[in-house]
Amino acid sequence: MTSSDGTSLVWLRDDLRLDDNPAMAEAARRGAPLTVAYILDEESDGVRPLGGAARWWLHHSLAALAADLESKGSRLVLRRGPAADVIKDLAVRTQASHIFWNRRYGQPERTIDAGLKDWAAGNGIEAASYQANLLFEPWTVKTGAGGPYKVYSPFWRACLASQDIRDPHEAPDALPGPAPAGKGLPGSETLSSWELLPSKPDWSAGLAATWIPGEKGALDRLEDFLDGPIEEYGTGRNLPGTEGTSRLSPHLRFGEVSPFRVWREIRRRHPRKVPSDVGTYRAELGWREFNWHLLYHNPDLATRNFRPAFDNFPWASPNRQELTAWQQGNTGYPLVDAGMRQLWQTGWMHNRVRMAAASFLVKNLLTDWRIGEEWFWDTLVDADAANNPANWQWVAGSGADASPYYRIFNPVTQSKKFDADGRYLRAFIPELRELKGKEIHEPWAADTDGYPQPLVDLPESRERALDAYQTIKNA
């Protein structure tokens, strides 16, 4: 087999887009008959199966991608199984001379990819990978001593000083058609057969009312954000009752828009000087980069404390009643409850509220952060392998550059400061909609029906958390 008489195979993963997709762009440039494949891999060692909300998103994102590919003259082949085995089978069936993909950064995924490159080389197939989903690849950013960063600010300064950020690739006008029948055109499984959508019951109505998965939804969301909220992002990002954030996180998680496209569009609007609020948003992209840097160098970030001292932290014994109250938004603290109900209804939670809700679980309830991380993994549409555990460890105090454990978010103070008029609280807690003024932040002092009393006393639970921290403080 030689490259001149073969076909191309593009393997899509967390890059479900045509715009700025280097692997797709290279296949289009080569012009050989093209097979585009997505593999649902829930069997390979170490690969974490998607949570329920992410599975809902994936279904709709793949449906949108399949339609986009067909409009360009191609089609999407769906397969399920261990990714390495499936890709090898597709390569043989299509007589592929080239396999292209965009790089992944988790250890299990990198192991699969490296093994495939070795297999391809041994079978006369060119396998090439590309940078697509991170502005700065983890191994390229090093401290002066040559090691990985553990603190965000110097990491981001090093990123910005180290290299230019490339321009995005434009989406191809057309794609080569699939391999002809004589080349072994592979069949595709049906998306419905994967049963990614919830049923019995179908709890996804709120997700469908909130989101438009797919590349077009991502680019529309980006344009709306850049046309308005980004200009006041420094303030707006802290106000859960307003549309002050980008809401791009699930689109970035599934690669429906690339960070290079986001960066380029910001630069196009501000070619000379980036305003402070816009710079604050770019720094949030930097936090995403930092979390992936952490995961690359710490593959077990979701299961092991980054700071070993926390291995001896005296977490409380699991309390099913308290955990259920937190999960269902029935803790008696409105900001926490509004956030947890927003999460269940929409698959997303405002970041300011995420910090308060996570702090309440880890510190006021003294629950191991890994329990909260697993719940968010299952219920967030934007849960990814780096951001989810890194942010939970940040709140818990066990992570890199973490919030000190003694910093305990007070949900009452937080709601009074960032949702003073109670707009966010009323949107998700109908039991409190009739309360006036400051009563909504402390409903236990008012006459309310159907809303629970506080699950714990804030001052007492805070002291319990600080006492627990003292046991490892000097470790």
N, C-alpha and C positions, 0 to 999 in steps of 0.2 A: 504494500500500500504506500502511495506517495501523496504528498499534499496537493499535487496537481490534479489527481483524479478522485479525490475524496470530497467530503462534505464538511460543513461546520456544525458544531453542536454548542449552543449557548445554554448554560445551566444558571437559571435565576434562583436567587435565595431571598435575601432581605433587600432586594433592589427591583421592586415591581414597578418599573417605569421604562419608558423609551427615551425620555430626555436625560441627558448626561448619564448615559449608561455605557461606560467604556467598553465592556465586553460586547454589547450589542453593536456599538459603533464599529468595532473592529470586524465583527462578522459581516456587517453591511459593506464595509470597505473591501473585504476579500471577494464578496460576490458569489461565493460557492453556495450550492443548495443548503438551506439552513433549517435545522431543527431547534426549536426553543422549548426547553423543558423546565418544569417545576416539580420537585420531589417533596412529598410530605413524608419526612423522616421522623418517625417516633420510635425507632428501634435501635439506632446506633448508640454505642456506649457513650454515656455522658451527655448526650444531646437532650436538653430539657424540653419535654412536651409542652406545647402552648397551653395557656389557660383558656377558660371558656370565652371570655370577652375577646381575646386575641384570635381565637378560632373563628368567631363571628366576623371579625374584621377581615381575616385572611380570605374567607369565602367570597366576600363582596369585592375585595381587591383583586383577586384572581379573575373573577367574572369581568371586571372592568378591563383588566390587562388583556384577557383573551379577545375582547372586542377591539381593543386598540391594535393588537397584533394583526387581526384579520383585516382591519382597515389599511394596513401597510403591506398586505400581500402574504402574510405569514400566518401561523397558528400556534397555539399553546398546547403542548403535550403534558398531560398530568399523569404522574406515576406515584405510587406509594410504596415505601419500603426502605431498607437501609440504603442511604444515598450512594455510597461507593459502588455497591452491587448494581443498583439501577442505572447509574451513569455508564458503567462499563458495558452493560447490556445494550443501552441505547447507542453507545459509540460503535459497538460491533454491528448492530442491526442497520445502522445508517451508513456504515463504512466511513465513519468520521475520520478525517485527517487532522482536524483542529477541534479542540475543546476550549471554550472561553468561559471564564466566570469572574466575578468581582469578589475581592477578598473578604474573608470573615476573620474575627479576632478572638473568639473564644477558643480555649484549648481543644475541646473535642472536635470542633469544626475545623480547626487548623490541622489536626491530625488526619482527618478524613481527606482534606484537600491535598496535603503533602503525599499521602499514600496514592491518591489518584494521579498526581504528577509523576510519581515513580512508575506506576503501572503504564501510563501513557508513553513515557520515554522508552519503556521496554517493549512497546508494541508499535513503535514508529509513528506515534501520534503526537502532534504538538499540543501541549496544554499550557495555556497562558492565563495569568490572573492579573487583575487591575485594581487600582485604588479608586473607590467609588463612594464609600459611605462614611469616611472620616476625613476631615481636612488634613490631619496630621497622623500618620500611622504610628502606632505606639512605640516601635523600636527606633524611630527616628528622633525622638525627643529625649535627651539625656541630661542629667545633672553634670556639673563640672567634673565630678568624680566618675562619670560614665555610667551611673546607675539610673533607675527610674525615679520619677518624682513622687513625693508623698504629700506635698502641699500644693494646693491649687494655684495660688497667685504666681509663684515663680514658674510653675509649669506653663501657665498661659502666656506669661511674658516671654518665656523661651520659645514657645510656639510662634508667636507673632514676630519674633526677631530672627527666627531660624531660616525661614524660607518663604517665598511667595506662594500664594494660594492659586492654583491653576484655574483657568477659565473652564466653564462647563462645556461639554459636548452638546451640540444641538441634536434634537431627535432626528433620526433618518427620515427622509421623504418616503422611502420605500425599503422593503426588506426582501432578500431573496426568498423565493418560494421553498417549500419543504422538498426534501429529497424525493425524486421520482420513485415509482413503485419498485423499479428494478434495484434501487438502493436500499430497500427494506424500510419504507416509510412506516414508522411505528404507530400503533394505535394509542389512543389516549383513554384514561379512565375518565369517568364523569365527575364533575365537581359535587353533584348531589350525593354520589355514592360515598363520599368521604364523611358525610354527616357532621359537618363543621358547625351547622346552625343548631341552636338549642331547640328542644322540643320536650313536651310533657314535663314541665310547662315551657312555653316559649317566652322567655323573659327579656327579649331583645327589642321590644317596641321603643323603649326610651333611647336605645343606641341608634336605631334607625331614624328617629326623629331628630337626633343631634348631629349625626355625622354623614358624610358622603365619602366612603372609601374609594380609593383609586387615584390615578395620577391627575385627572382633571380636578377632582375635589381638592387635591393637595395644592395644585397651582392656583386655583381660585382662592383657597384659604390664604395662601401666601400673599397674593395680590391685595386681598382685603386688609390683611394685617399691615402691609407696607403702606397702604393708602391712608391709614388712620392711626390705629392704636400704638404702633411702634414709636410714634413721635412723642408720646407721653408714657412710654413703657416704664420708666423708672418709678413713677407713682402708680400707674394703672395696674401693674403686675401684682401689687399687694392688695387690691380691692376686689374680693371675690364677687361682689354684687354688680360689677361692671365687666364689659368685654375688653379687658385691658391686656390680655395675653395673646400669644400667637395661635394657640391650639394646634400647632404643627406637630406636636410630639408623636401622635400615632402615625402620621404621614412619614415622618423621619424614621420611625421605628421600622416600618415596612418598606422603606426605601421608595416611596411613591414620589418623593422629591428629594434631591440630593442637597447636602449642606453646601456644596459648591454653587448650586443654583441660588440658594438663599443668600449666600455671601455676595455673589455677583449682583443680584438684584438690589441688595442694600447699597453696594458700591456704586451702582448705576444711578441711584437716586441721590447719593451723597459722594460725588467724585472727588471732592477736595477735603472737606473736614467732616468727620462723623460727629453728629450731635451727641450730647451726653446720654440721652435716653436711648438712642440707637446703639451706642457703645455698650450700654448695660445689657441690651438684648444680645449683642454679639458675645458678650462675656458668658451669657447663658449657653450659647453654642459651645463656648470653651469648657464649661462645666460638663457638658455631654462628652466632649473629647477626653477630659480628665477621667471621667468614670470608666471609659473604655481603656484608657491607659492603665488604670488600676486593675481592671479585669484581666487584661493581657498579662500583666506581671503577677497576678494573684488569681489563678483560675478557679479557686474554690471560694470566691467572694460571697456567694449566696449561702454558704453553709458554715463558714469559719470566720471567727473574729479577726479583723485585720490587726487589731491590737491584742496580742496574746494575753495581756492582763485580764481581759474580759472573759477568758476561758473559766475563770474562777468566780465570776459574778454570781451572787446569790439570787437568781430569778425566783419569783414566787412559783409555787406549784400551779400547774394549769387549772384555771377556774372556768369551766364550761359556761356557767351563767354569765360571768363578766365578759368573756370573749364573745358570746352570742350577742350580748347587749351592744358591744362595740361594733361588731359586724353589721348589725341591723340598724344602727343609729338610734339607740335607745339608752344612752348613758346618762341622760338628764342634763347634759351640757350642750347647748344649742349649736355652737360652732362645730364641735366634733360630730354631732348627729346630722347636721345639715351636710357636712362633707361626706360622711359615710352613706347617706341616702343619695347624694349626688352621684357617688361612685357606683352604687347599685343600679341607679336609673340610667345613667349615661355612659358608664365605663370610663369615667374620667373624674378627676377632682382638682380643683384649683390648688396651685402649689403652696400658697400660704396656708391653706387649710390642711393640705397633706402633712405639713410639718406639725401642725397642732394636733391632728388626729393620731399621728404616729407617736408623738411625744406622750400623749395621754395613755396610749397602750403600753409603751415601754416603761414610762416613769411613774405615772399615777397608778397604773395597774401592775407594774413590775413584771410585765410579760416579755419573754424572750423575743427579741426583734425578728428572729427568723419566722415566728408564727405570723407576725404582721406582714412580712415580706411575701410569704406564701399566699396570704389572702389577696394582697395587691396583685400578685402574679396572675391569679385566677380571674380577677375582676376588672383590671385595667386594660383598656385597649392599647395603651402605649407602653405596657410593661416590657422591658427588654433585659437582656442578661447582665448588662452593666449598670444602667441607671437605677433599676429597682433595688438591687442589694446594696449598691454604694450609697444611695440616699437613705435607706433604712439604717445602715451602719453610721452614717453621718448623724442622724437624729439620736441614735442610741449612744453615741460617744465612743463606739468601738472601732470606727473607721478611720480612714486617712483624712487629715485636715478636718477632723470631726468637730461638730458642736460639742463643747464640754458637757459632760454628763450632768453637771449641776445646773446647766441652762435648761430649765423646764418651762415649756410654753404653758402659760395660764390661758385656758380657752375663753374665759370670761373677759380678761383684759384684751386678748387678741380680737374678739368680736366687737368689743366697744371701740377699739382703735381703728379696725379695718373694715367694719361693717356697721358703722355707727347708727344708721337708720334702719338696720335689720332687713334690708332688701334681700340679701342672700339667705338669711335665716328663714324668712317668710316663703321664699321660693321653694324650699325643700321640706319645711316642717309646717304642714297645714294646721296642726294643733295650736300653733302660736300666732297665727296670722292676725288675730283680733287684739293682741297685746299692743299697748301703746308705749312709745318712748323707750326708756331704758329697761322697762320690765321684760322685754323680749330677751335680753341678755342674761337675766336672772329670773327665770319663770317660776322658780320655787317660792319666790316672794309674792307671787300673784296668784289669783284664783284661776287655775287652768284645769281643764278636763282632758284626760287621755294622754297627757305627756308625763313621762316618768320622773320621779324624784332623782336627784343626783346619785350616781352609782357609788361614788366615794367622796369623802371630804377632801377638797383640794389641799388645804394646808397640811392635814395629817398625812395624806398620801405623798405629798412632796417631801416631808420629813422622813418618811419611810424610805423613799428613793435615795435621799442624801445619805442616810445611815447605811444603806446597802453599798453605796459607792465608796464609803470610807473603808470598807473591807478590802478593796483592791487599789485604793488610791496610790499607795506607795509600792505597788507590785511592779 
